[in-house]
């Protein structure tokens, strides 16, 4: 097994998860840049960009499969003149991970980025079972730097001295540019393929800098042998970050920048501090029901909800950062159904896929300094109830409150996320700092 600075050994657990059966027809094409610039060593972990890409791709396959299923995975590398298949068509996620971990090797070749992107889009688009609804994903791991797509390839656009033309305008880009050809191939032809590009870069050089700049780049010597200059991306030309971001936005995917000087991204780290902790959980909960982006749609289901939240909880403590101490004490769902009953929830976290708090008209529920997260209704009232909430966060994927009867809420410095589905009066007294979202 490849030893990428110790990183890959940490994902072995996902290999076990990856043997689960697919819950739906979902296919994934993993395409990894194996050109010379991917030999660039990342100072943050002393491993090549290529090895980091292998690690991230393997982890991605395992996590997506274990949280929603994958019916098939295909693995490709691109370098030199185009893409190379490293699976025999679409294989099981476990086989794909083994292929990724054991058999791929970086090269010193050039980067046929434009043609390779179009070719893998076509492969992904043709995948799936005829007559069955299929979700199709492409995971791209590259440091960009288009310099070798065949000028005759449909996605090269026009060319000068063997170099595909770069656009000088944003999406949908100049009509004769390679960016326009790739963007059109991804956006204007059905069925749609969700593209998730991951761009390795030295951020200190800016996104316009050539891949591998500031380090020994094997591609430079290859270009020299061919009598072609190493031409940096000039001001005004569209960068790899721009086209990658546009591809993700147009297809419902997510664009991720992987900076050489920073640790690798951590799955579930939605606040970007390289660890998974309670801060991430709260951010994700408050995205329930909002437009989908991959950092929050952890199971790639096309929605953000409690299923993603549960995955994030399972990742607590992951990453190279320093997780914040959890300020809450775990507690079970609460049912207040007696006569004239008062329930106090203070400093607790209640997390459940169903109803988290159930109360009737004779109950008084007091919530302080707590976090309530539900995959259904956070608070369910029967015949109404009296609620007092201070310094707390209440989230319901279905609704923050549902039920019937007349309910009163007195709240201060609290967040209520989700719908209010009460068949009856809901009287709210805001004592300051209350947010409904």
DORORO-144424 format. One record per residue (C-alpha): residue number from 1; chain; x, y, z. Coordinates in steps of 0.2 Angstrom, whole numbers, plus 5000, padded with zeros to 4 digits. Layout:
N
{NUM,'A',{X,Y,Z}}
...
***
This chain:
437
{1,'A',{5000,5000,5000}}
{2,'A',{5006,5017,4995}}
{3,'A',{5013,5027,5010}}
{4,'A',{5009,5045,5007}}
{5,'A',{5016,5053,5022}}
{6,'A',{5006,5042,5033}}
{7,'A',{4990,5049,5027}}
{8,'A',{4983,5034,5017}}
{9,'A',{4984,5023,5032}}
{10,'A',{4971,5034,5040}}
{11,'A',{4958,5030,5027}}
{12,'A',{4959,5011,5028}}
{13,'A',{4943,5011,5039}}
{14,'A',{4933,5018,5024}}
{15,'A',{4938,5003,5014}}
{16,'A',{4928,4992,5025}}
{17,'A',{4913,5004,5023}}
{18,'A',{4915,5004,5004}}
{19,'A',{4909,4986,5003}}
{20,'A',{4891,4991,5007}}
{21,'A',{4878,4988,4993}}
{22,'A',{4872,5003,4983}}
{23,'A',{4856,5011,4988}}
{24,'A',{4853,5019,4972}}
{25,'A',{4860,5020,4954}}
{26,'A',{4874,5032,4957}}
{27,'A',{4890,5031,4947}}
{28,'A',{4907,5040,4950}}
{29,'A',{4921,5044,4938}}
{30,'A',{4937,5048,4947}}
{31,'A',{4950,5057,4936}}
{32,'A',{4967,5061,4943}}
{33,'A',{4980,5072,4935}}
{34,'A',{4996,5062,4933}}
{35,'A',{5006,5076,4924}}
{36,'A',{5023,5081,4929}}
{37,'A',{5018,5096,4939}}
{38,'A',{5009,5084,4951}}
{39,'A',{5026,5079,4957}}
{40,'A',{5027,5095,4966}}
{41,'A',{5030,5092,4985}}
{42,'A',{5018,5100,4997}}
{43,'A',{5028,5108,5011}}
{44,'A',{5013,5106,5023}}
{45,'A',{5015,5087,5023}}
{46,'A',{5030,5083,5012}}
{47,'A',{5021,5073,5000}}
{48,'A',{5018,5076,4981}}
{49,'A',{5002,5083,4975}}
{50,'A',{4998,5067,4966}}
{51,'A',{4999,5056,4982}}
{52,'A',{4988,5069,4991}}
{53,'A',{4976,5067,4976}}
{54,'A',{4976,5048,4978}}
{55,'A',{4972,5049,4997}}
{56,'A',{4958,5062,4994}}
{57,'A',{4950,5052,4980}}
{58,'A',{4951,5035,4990}}
{59,'A',{4943,5043,5005}}
{60,'A',{4929,5051,4994}}
{61,'A',{4924,5035,4986}}
{62,'A',{4923,5026,5002}}
{63,'A',{4913,5040,5011}}
{64,'A',{4900,5043,4996}}
{65,'A',{4898,5024,4995}}
{66,'A',{4895,5021,5013}}
{67,'A',{4883,5036,5014}}
{68,'A',{4870,5033,5000}}
{69,'A',{4879,5020,4989}}
{70,'A',{4888,5019,4973}}
{71,'A',{4883,5007,4959}}
{72,'A',{4900,5009,4950}}
{73,'A',{4916,5018,4950}}
{74,'A',{4928,5021,4936}}
{75,'A',{4946,5027,4938}}
{76,'A',{4956,5037,4925}}
{77,'A',{4972,5047,4925}}
{78,'A',{4976,5060,4912}}
{79,'A',{4994,5065,4906}}
{80,'A',{5003,5066,4889}}
{81,'A',{4990,5064,4876}}
{82,'A',{4974,5060,4885}}
{83,'A',{4966,5049,4898}}
{84,'A',{4970,5032,4903}}
{85,'A',{4958,5019,4911}}
{86,'A',{4964,5011,4927}}
{87,'A',{4948,5001,4930}}
{88,'A',{4939,4989,4917}}
{89,'A',{4924,5000,4915}}
{90,'A',{4914,5003,4931}}
{91,'A',{4919,4992,4946}}
{92,'A',{4914,4991,4964}}
{93,'A',{4919,5005,4975}}
{94,'A',{4931,4993,4985}}
{95,'A',{4939,4988,4969}}
{96,'A',{4941,5006,4964}}
{97,'A',{4949,5011,4980}}
{98,'A',{4961,4996,4979}}
{99,'A',{4966,5002,4961}}
{100,'A',{4968,5020,4967}}
{101,'A',{4979,5015,4982}}
{102,'A',{4990,5002,4974}}
{103,'A',{4992,5005,4956}}
{104,'A',{4993,5023,4951}}
{105,'A',{5010,5032,4947}}
{106,'A',{5013,5050,4943}}
{107,'A',{5023,5054,4926}}
{108,'A',{5033,5068,4919}}
{109,'A',{5021,5071,4905}}
{110,'A',{5012,5086,4899}}
{111,'A',{4994,5091,4904}}
{112,'A',{4980,5088,4891}}
{113,'A',{4967,5095,4903}}
{114,'A',{4954,5101,4891}}
{115,'A',{4952,5085,4881}}
{116,'A',{4953,5074,4897}}
{117,'A',{4939,5084,4905}}
{118,'A',{4928,5082,4890}}
{119,'A',{4932,5064,4888}}
{120,'A',{4928,5059,4906}}
{121,'A',{4911,5070,4905}}
{122,'A',{4906,5059,4890}}
{123,'A',{4911,5043,4900}}
{124,'A',{4901,5048,4915}}
{125,'A',{4886,5053,4905}}
{126,'A',{4885,5036,4897}}
{127,'A',{4886,5027,4913}}
{128,'A',{4871,5020,4923}}
{129,'A',{4857,5008,4920}}
{130,'A',{4846,5011,4904}}
{131,'A',{4829,5016,4910}}
{132,'A',{4834,5019,4928}}
{133,'A',{4837,5036,4935}}
{134,'A',{4856,5038,4938}}
{135,'A',{4865,5051,4948}}
{136,'A',{4882,5054,4940}}
{137,'A',{4898,5062,4948}}
{138,'A',{4915,5066,4942}}
{139,'A',{4929,5069,4955}}
{140,'A',{4943,5079,4947}}
{141,'A',{4960,5081,4956}}
{142,'A',{4972,5092,4946}}
{143,'A',{4984,5107,4947}}
{144,'A',{4978,5113,4930}}
{145,'A',{4990,5120,4918}}
{146,'A',{4982,5115,4901}}
{147,'A',{4997,5113,4888}}
{148,'A',{4994,5097,4878}}
{149,'A',{4977,5094,4872}}
{150,'A',{4977,5088,4854}}
{151,'A',{4973,5103,4843}}
{152,'A',{4961,5092,4833}}
{153,'A',{4951,5087,4849}}
{154,'A',{4934,5095,4849}}
{155,'A',{4937,5103,4866}}
{156,'A',{4953,5112,4861}}
{157,'A',{4945,5126,4852}}
{158,'A',{4956,5136,4841}}
{159,'A',{4975,5133,4843}}
{160,'A',{4991,5143,4841}}
{161,'A',{5008,5134,4839}}
{162,'A',{5000,5118,4847}}
{163,'A',{4992,5127,4862}}
{164,'A',{4973,5128,4864}}
{165,'A',{4967,5145,4865}}
{166,'A',{4963,5152,4883}}
{167,'A',{4948,5163,4885}}
{168,'A',{4949,5182,4890}}
{169,'A',{4931,5182,4897}}
{170,'A',{4921,5173,4910}}
{171,'A',{4908,5159,4908}}
{172,'A',{4902,5154,4895}}
{173,'A',{4919,5160,4889}}
{174,'A',{4926,5165,4872}}
{175,'A',{4918,5154,4859}}
{176,'A',{4934,5148,4851}}
{177,'A',{4943,5144,4868}}
{178,'A',{4945,5127,4877}}
{179,'A',{4936,5134,4892}}
{180,'A',{4920,5137,4882}}
{181,'A',{4921,5120,4874}}
{182,'A',{4923,5111,4891}}
{183,'A',{4910,5122,4899}}
{184,'A',{4897,5119,4885}}
{185,'A',{4901,5100,4885}}
{186,'A',{4897,5100,4904}}
{187,'A',{4882,5111,4904}}
{188,'A',{4873,5110,4888}}
{189,'A',{4871,5091,4885}}
{190,'A',{4860,5079,4895}}
{191,'A',{4860,5069,4906}}
{192,'A',{4868,5081,4918}}
{193,'A',{4884,5076,4927}}
{194,'A',{4889,5083,4943}}
{195,'A',{4907,5089,4943}}
{196,'A',{4917,5091,4959}}
{197,'A',{4934,5099,4954}}
{198,'A',{4949,5099,4966}}
{199,'A',{4963,5111,4962}}
{200,'A',{4980,5110,4969}}
{201,'A',{4989,5126,4970}}
{202,'A',{5003,5137,4977}}
{203,'A',{4991,5151,4983}}
{204,'A',{5006,5163,4986}}
{205,'A',{5009,5163,4967}}
{206,'A',{4991,5166,4963}}
{207,'A',{4979,5156,4953}}
{208,'A',{4986,5163,4937}}
{209,'A',{5003,5156,4940}}
{210,'A',{5008,5140,4930}}
{211,'A',{5007,5124,4939}}
{212,'A',{5023,5119,4947}}
{213,'A',{5030,5137,4947}}
{214,'A',{5043,5140,4961}}
{215,'A',{5048,5122,4960}}
{216,'A',{5056,5109,4948}}
{217,'A',{5043,5106,4935}}
{218,'A',{5046,5091,4924}}
{219,'A',{5034,5098,4911}}
{220,'A',{5046,5112,4908}}
{221,'A',{5059,5100,4901}}
{222,'A',{5047,5091,4890}}
{223,'A',{5040,5107,4883}}
{224,'A',{5058,5113,4880}}
{225,'A',{5062,5096,4870}}
{226,'A',{5047,5100,4860}}
{227,'A',{5053,5118,4856}}
{228,'A',{5038,5125,4865}}
{229,'A',{5040,5139,4878}}
{230,'A',{5034,5137,4896}}
{231,'A',{5021,5151,4895}}
{232,'A',{5014,5158,4911}}
{233,'A',{4995,5162,4911}}
{234,'A',{4995,5180,4906}}
{235,'A',{4984,5194,4915}}
{236,'A',{4967,5194,4907}}
{237,'A',{4966,5175,4903}}
{238,'A',{4954,5164,4912}}
{239,'A',{4962,5154,4926}}
{240,'A',{4960,5136,4931}}
{241,'A',{4951,5142,4947}}
{242,'A',{4939,5151,4936}}
{243,'A',{4934,5137,4925}}
{244,'A',{4934,5124,4939}}
{245,'A',{4923,5135,4949}}
{246,'A',{4911,5138,4934}}
{247,'A',{4910,5119,4930}}
{248,'A',{4905,5115,4948}}
{249,'A',{4892,5129,4949}}
{250,'A',{4884,5124,4932}}
{251,'A',{4882,5106,4937}}
{252,'A',{4878,5107,4955}}
{253,'A',{4895,5102,4961}}
{254,'A',{4908,5109,4973}}
{255,'A',{4925,5117,4969}}
{256,'A',{4938,5114,4982}}
{257,'A',{4955,5123,4982}}
{258,'A',{4969,5113,4990}}
{259,'A',{4984,5124,4995}}
{260,'A',{5001,5117,4995}}
{261,'A',{5006,5126,5011}}
{262,'A',{4990,5121,5021}}
{263,'A',{4985,5104,5027}}
{264,'A',{4973,5093,5016}}
{265,'A',{4955,5097,5018}}
{266,'A',{4946,5086,5031}}
{267,'A',{4929,5078,5026}}
{268,'A',{4916,5086,5037}}
{269,'A',{4926,5101,5041}}
{270,'A',{4913,5114,5035}}
{271,'A',{4921,5129,5044}}
{272,'A',{4938,5126,5036}}
{273,'A',{4949,5125,5052}}
{274,'A',{4955,5107,5048}}
{275,'A',{4946,5098,5061}}
{276,'A',{4928,5092,5064}}
{277,'A',{4920,5098,5080}}
{278,'A',{4904,5105,5087}}
{279,'A',{4906,5122,5077}}
{280,'A',{4905,5112,5061}}
{281,'A',{4889,5103,5067}}
{282,'A',{4880,5119,5071}}
{283,'A',{4885,5126,5055}}
{284,'A',{4879,5111,5045}}
{285,'A',{4862,5110,5056}}
{286,'A',{4859,5128,5051}}
{287,'A',{4860,5124,5033}}
{288,'A',{4846,5111,5033}}
{289,'A',{4835,5114,5018}}
{290,'A',{4846,5127,5010}}
{291,'A',{4853,5126,4992}}
{292,'A',{4866,5111,4991}}
{293,'A',{4885,5113,4991}}
{294,'A',{4896,5098,4994}}
{295,'A',{4904,5103,5010}}
{296,'A',{4887,5102,5018}}
{297,'A',{4879,5088,5007}}
{298,'A',{4890,5075,5015}}
{299,'A',{4881,5060,5008}}
{300,'A',{4879,5068,4990}}
{301,'A',{4861,5065,4991}}
{302,'A',{4856,5082,4983}}
{303,'A',{4849,5089,5000}}
{304,'A',{4856,5095,5016}}
{305,'A',{4848,5087,5032}}
{306,'A',{4850,5076,5047}}
{307,'A',{4858,5062,5037}}
{308,'A',{4873,5073,5033}}
{309,'A',{4873,5079,5051}}
{310,'A',{4874,5061,5058}}
{311,'A',{4889,5058,5046}}
{312,'A',{4897,5074,5053}}
{313,'A',{4895,5068,5071}}
{314,'A',{4903,5052,5067}}
{315,'A',{4919,5062,5061}}
{316,'A',{4921,5072,5078}}
{317,'A',{4939,5074,5082}}
{318,'A',{4945,5070,5064}}
{319,'A',{4958,5082,5056}}
{320,'A',{4975,5090,5060}}
{321,'A',{4967,5105,5069}}
{322,'A',{4962,5107,5087}}
{323,'A',{4944,5104,5090}}
{324,'A',{4935,5115,5102}}
{325,'A',{4929,5107,5118}}
{326,'A',{4910,5102,5116}}
{327,'A',{4900,5114,5127}}
{328,'A',{4885,5102,5128}}
{329,'A',{4881,5086,5138}}
{330,'A',{4872,5073,5128}}
{331,'A',{4854,5070,5132}}
{332,'A',{4840,5059,5126}}
{333,'A',{4824,5066,5118}}
{334,'A',{4811,5073,5130}}
{335,'A',{4793,5069,5132}}
{336,'A',{4783,5081,5143}}
{337,'A',{4765,5074,5144}}
{338,'A',{4760,5075,5162}}
{339,'A',{4749,5088,5171}}
{340,'A',{4757,5104,5175}}
{341,'A',{4774,5098,5172}}
{342,'A',{4789,5109,5170}}
{343,'A',{4804,5102,5160}}
{344,'A',{4821,5111,5161}}
{345,'A',{4835,5107,5148}}
{346,'A',{4851,5116,5152}}
{347,'A',{4868,5114,5144}}
{348,'A',{4862,5099,5134}}
{349,'A',{4863,5093,5116}}
{350,'A',{4848,5082,5110}}
{351,'A',{4851,5075,5092}}
{352,'A',{4839,5063,5085}}
{353,'A',{4831,5059,5068}}
{354,'A',{4814,5060,5075}}
{355,'A',{4805,5072,5087}}
{356,'A',{4817,5078,5100}}
{357,'A',{4805,5087,5112}}
{358,'A',{4786,5082,5114}}
{359,'A',{4775,5093,5125}}
{360,'A',{4757,5095,5129}}
{361,'A',{4746,5110,5134}}
{362,'A',{4750,5109,5152}}
{363,'A',{4769,5108,5150}}
{364,'A',{4781,5122,5152}}
{365,'A',{4797,5118,5143}}
{366,'A',{4813,5129,5148}}
{367,'A',{4828,5127,5137}}
{368,'A',{4844,5136,5141}}
{369,'A',{4861,5135,5134}}
{370,'A',{4857,5120,5123}}
{371,'A',{4857,5113,5106}}
{372,'A',{4842,5104,5099}}
{373,'A',{4844,5096,5082}}
{374,'A',{4830,5085,5074}}
{375,'A',{4828,5076,5058}}
{376,'A',{4809,5078,5060}}
{377,'A',{4801,5091,5071}}
{378,'A',{4812,5098,5085}}
{379,'A',{4797,5102,5096}}
{380,'A',{4781,5094,5094}}
{381,'A',{4766,5101,5104}}
{382,'A',{4749,5093,5107}}
{383,'A',{4736,5106,5112}}
{384,'A',{4749,5119,5114}}
{385,'A',{4763,5122,5127}}
{386,'A',{4773,5136,5135}}
{387,'A',{4791,5137,5129}}
{388,'A',{4805,5148,5136}}
{389,'A',{4821,5147,5127}}
{390,'A',{4838,5156,5131}}
{391,'A',{4855,5156,5123}}
{392,'A',{4850,5140,5113}}
{393,'A',{4849,5134,5095}}
{394,'A',{4834,5124,5089}}
{395,'A',{4834,5115,5072}}
{396,'A',{4822,5104,5064}}
{397,'A',{4824,5097,5047}}
{398,'A',{4805,5096,5045}}
{399,'A',{4801,5110,5057}}
{400,'A',{4808,5118,5072}}
{401,'A',{4790,5117,5079}}
{402,'A',{4775,5107,5074}}
{403,'A',{4758,5102,5081}}
{404,'A',{4742,5110,5086}}
{405,'A',{4734,5121,5099}}
{406,'A',{4739,5138,5106}}
{407,'A',{4758,5139,5110}}
{408,'A',{4768,5153,5118}}
{409,'A',{4786,5156,5116}}
{410,'A',{4797,5168,5126}}
{411,'A',{4815,5168,5118}}
{412,'A',{4831,5178,5120}}
{413,'A',{4848,5176,5111}}
{414,'A',{4842,5160,5102}}
{415,'A',{4841,5153,5084}}
{416,'A',{4826,5144,5077}}
{417,'A',{4829,5135,5061}}
{418,'A',{4816,5127,5050}}
{419,'A',{4797,5129,5047}}
{420,'A',{4784,5133,5061}}
{421,'A',{4770,5121,5057}}
{422,'A',{4757,5124,5071}}
{423,'A',{4739,5122,5068}}
{424,'A',{4734,5136,5081}}
{425,'A',{4741,5152,5088}}
{426,'A',{4760,5154,5091}}
{427,'A',{4763,5169,5101}}
{428,'A',{4781,5174,5101}}
{429,'A',{4789,5186,5114}}
{430,'A',{4806,5191,5108}}
{431,'A',{4817,5197,5123}}
{432,'A',{4831,5202,5111}}
{433,'A',{4843,5193,5100}}
{434,'A',{4831,5180,5093}}
{435,'A',{4833,5174,5075}}
{436,'A',{4821,5164,5065}}
{437,'A',{4828,5156,5049}}
***
